[in-house]
Every structure is written in structure tokens, then in C-alpha cells.
Amino acid sequence: MPRSSAQTQELLGWRPVHPRFLSDLEQHYFTN
């Protein structure tokens, strides 16, 4: 189920500053 951080951003004034976790996975940093 997709989620949004919009409520957290609005409530706390928070903004994400790092790349998405899935982007890291796509870069092959993690292997089996």
C-alpha cells in the first residue's frame, strides 16, 4: 500500500534530504 510523507512534512516541517532507499538497492550496494 503506497504511503506519503506529506502529513509528516506538514506537521513537523520535515523535508527528506537523502536519496530513496530503493535507489540504493538499484545501485547494487546490497547483494545476496
N, CA, C and O of each residue as an XYZ file, in Angstrom:
128
protein
N       0.842     -1.167      0.000
C       0.000      0.000      0.000
C       0.896      1.241      0.000
O       1.673      1.428      0.937
N       0.810      2.080     -1.010
C       1.639      3.285     -1.076
C       1.356      4.239      0.086
O       0.218      4.372      0.537
N       2.382      4.879      0.545
C       2.258      5.863      1.623
C       2.930      7.157      1.191
O       3.792      7.171      0.313
N       2.517      8.229      1.823
C       3.093      9.530      1.533
C       3.626     10.137      2.825
O       3.077      9.901      3.901
N       4.682     10.907      2.717
C       5.229     11.589      3.891
C       4.662     13.001      4.026
O       5.133     13.786      4.850
N       3.655     13.323      3.221
C       3.109     14.683      3.201
C       2.622     15.137      4.576
O       2.873     16.277      4.965
N       1.933     14.272      5.316
C       1.437     14.668      6.638
C       2.587     14.933      7.598
O       2.540     15.897      8.362
N       3.611     14.101      7.573
C       4.775     14.306      8.432
C       5.479     15.602      8.064
O       5.870     16.375      8.939
N       5.639     15.835      6.774
C       6.299     17.062      6.320
C       5.534     18.287      6.792
O       6.132     19.256      7.261
N       4.218     18.245      6.668
C       3.401     19.393      7.064
C       3.411     19.589      8.577
O       3.568     20.712      9.055
N       3.245     18.506      9.331
C       3.167     18.588     10.786
C       4.477     19.040     11.413
O       4.475     19.876     12.317
N       5.595     18.497     10.944
C       6.891     18.753     11.570
C       7.795     19.698     10.790
O       8.871     20.062     11.265
N       7.367     20.096      9.600
C       8.226     20.923      8.773
C       9.420     20.147      8.255
O      10.453     20.729      7.924
N       9.280     18.833      8.184
C      10.360     17.927      7.772
C      10.396     17.795      6.256
O       9.353     17.728      5.606
N      11.600     17.758      5.698
C      11.775     17.522      4.263
C      12.856     16.464      4.078
O      13.922     16.572      4.683
N      12.611     15.453      3.262
C      13.633     14.433      3.023
C      14.838     15.034      2.311
O      14.692     15.865      1.414
N      16.032     14.605      2.719
C      17.248     15.144      2.106
C      18.136     14.060      1.508
O      19.133     14.374      0.857
N      17.794     12.795      1.716
C      18.603     11.688      1.216
C      17.885     10.976      0.080
O      16.661     11.047     -0.027
N      18.646     10.288     -0.769
C      18.024      9.513     -1.843
C      17.111      8.431     -1.271
O      17.245      8.024     -0.117
N      16.222      7.999     -2.070
C      15.298      6.953     -1.650
C      16.030      5.630     -1.445
O      17.022      5.345     -2.116
N      15.528      4.831     -0.513
C      16.122      3.526     -0.214
C      16.153      2.639     -1.447
O      17.146      1.953     -1.690
N      15.088      2.642     -2.224
C      15.040      1.794     -3.413
C      16.098      2.200     -4.429
O      16.597      1.356     -5.174
N      16.441      3.465     -4.469
C      17.519      3.911     -5.357
C      18.834      3.260     -4.960
O      19.625      2.870     -5.819
N      19.070      3.141     -3.645
C      20.274      2.456     -3.169
C      20.278      1.004     -3.613
O      21.304      0.495     -4.066
N      19.146      0.337     -3.488
C      19.071     -1.066     -3.896
C      19.373     -1.226     -5.379
O      20.037     -2.180     -5.783
N      18.890     -0.301     -6.181
C      19.106     -0.372     -7.624
C      20.573     -0.181     -7.988
O      20.998     -0.597     -9.065
N      21.352      0.441     -7.108
C      22.771      0.676     -7.370
C      23.629     -0.525     -6.978
O      24.857     -0.443     -7.023
N      23.015     -1.615     -6.604
C      23.713     -2.865     -6.279
C      24.632     -2.747     -5.065
O      25.650     -3.436     -4.986
N      24.278     -1.880     -4.121
C      25.039     -1.802     -2.881
C      24.796     -3.035     -2.026
O      25.638     -3.425     -1.217
N      23.629     -3.640     -2.220
C      23.245     -4.805     -1.433
C      23.215     -6.017     -2.345
O      22.616     -5.979     -3.420
N      23.859     -7.088     -1.917
C      23.878     -8.311     -2.714
C      23.474     -9.490     -1.842
O      23.497     -9.404     -0.614
N      23.108    -10.578     -2.479
C      22.726    -11.789     -1.736
C      23.947    -12.532     -1.270
O      23.828    -13.575     -0.628
